[in-house]
Each structure stands twice: as C-alpha cells, then as structure tokens.
Amino acid sequence: MKNRRAFLLSLTCFAVALAVIVVPVIADELFGVLTKVDVGGKKLTVIEKGTDKEVEVTVTDETEQVTGKGASKVDLEKLAKFVEKVQEKGKKGLNVTVTHDKNVASKIVIAAKKKAAAPAGN
C-alpha cells in the first residue's frame, strides 16, 4: 500500500514540475518599440530590441493590454493615437513587451514612463 502512494506522489510531483517548466516555453516574448498600428488589419509593427528587425504581430479580440493603470482588452484605435502622439514628440514609438504565439499576441505590456527623481528637500 505504501509503495503505491509513494509512486503516485512522485508521479504527481513529476507532472507538476513538467507543467511548470513547459508552460512558459509555449509563448514567446518580444521586447521592442511599437512603431505602427494597423487598426483595419489588426496588426502591430514592433521593432525588436537589439536586432532592429521589424516584426508584425496580429492582435485578436482576446489580446490583453497592460499599462500602469491595469489590464484591459486592447483598443487599437486608442493605441494608434497614443503611438502617433509619442512619435510627434520625437520618439521612435512605445516601449512594449508582447507575449505571442506564432506572431499572434496574447498580451501587450506598455512600459511605464520613468519619472525624474524628485529633488531632495531641506
């Protein structure tokens, strides 16, 4: 009886460990700068950090957008306006991390702006 329990316990531990290792490998992460939003085609163009290669990622209705304010479903029209506003200020685009599987985005994390350090008070 004890042997069966030990075997079952070790088998369960193995399955959990395998799931913890394999699940993060399924989705890829893309770090870079979001430069273009195609609202009609539901596509984003991201310039990959380090390689300067343009990667086109498709957005679905299930794609989640995460900002400093929280998470919500992605609104491509608002995102396109935000990218244009950032580019008008002279920047290349928005810093983002896109979690995707075969170039279909599941999550877009927009990097928060770094605030300047407050001057030291007396």
N, C-alpha and C positions, 0 to 999 in steps of 0.2 A: 504494500500500500504506500509506504514512504517513497519507494522508488518512482512510482507513477507521479506522485505530487512533485517530487524534485525535477523529474523530466518535464512535466507540464510547466512548472515555474521557470525553468531555464529556457524552454521553448517560447514562452510568453516574453521573457526578457529579451531574447534574441529578436523577436518580431518588433518589439517597441524600439529597440536600438536601430534596427534596419530602417524603420519608418522615419526616425529622427534624422538619419543620415541621408536617405534617398529623397525625401520630400523637398528640401531646399534646392537640390540639384535640378529638379524638373524645370523651374523657372529661371530665366537669365535676368541679370540686372544690367542696365545700360546707364552709364554716367555720362552726362554731357550737357550741351546747351541747346534748348529748344529754340529753333530759328523760324520755323514756319508751321502754320496750322491750316490744313485744307478742310474746311467745315463740310463742304459737299461730299468729298471723298472719304471723310472721317479718317484722315491721316495726319500724322505729326512728323516733322523732319527734325531729327536730333543730330547734332554734330558730336560725335563720340570724343570724350576726353582722352587726350594722349595720341590719338591717331588722326584726328581732324577728318574722319571719314563720315559722310552723311549717311544716316540710317533712317529709313522710312518705317514708321510703326503705325499699325492700324488700331483704331480705337473702336470699342464696342459699347453697347448700352450698359454693360456691366462694369466698365472701366471705372475705377475709383480714383479720385483726385484728392491728395492730401496736402494741406497747407498748414501754416501756423495756427489757423483758426479751427482746424479739424478736417474730417474726411467727409466727402460727398461724391455723388456721381459727377462725372466730368461734363462741363458745359463748354463745348468747343467755341461757341461764339464769344463768350466772355474770355476764354483763354486766348483766342486770336486777338482780341482788343488789348488784352494785357501784354501780349508779346509785342504788338505794334507800339504800345506806349513805352515799353522798355527800350525798344530799338530807336525810338525818337530821341531818347536821352543819350544816345551814342553807344549803347551797349550792344553786344552781339545777339543777345537773347536771354532767356531764362535758364538758370541752372536747375537741372532736373535729374531725378533718378527714375528710370522707367523699368518696372518689373514686367517682363514679357515672356511669352512662349511662342516661338516661331514668328516673331515680329507682330504679335497681337498683344497689345498692352492690357494688363490686368490692374496695374496700379501706377499712378504718376505722382511722385513726391516732388513738390516745388520747394526748393531751398529757400529758407527764410533769409531776409536781408540781415547782414551783420550790422549791428548798431555800433556807432562810435562810442568809445569809452567815455563815461561821464567825468568831467574834471573833478579833481579832488577838492573837497570842501575844507574850510578852515575850522 
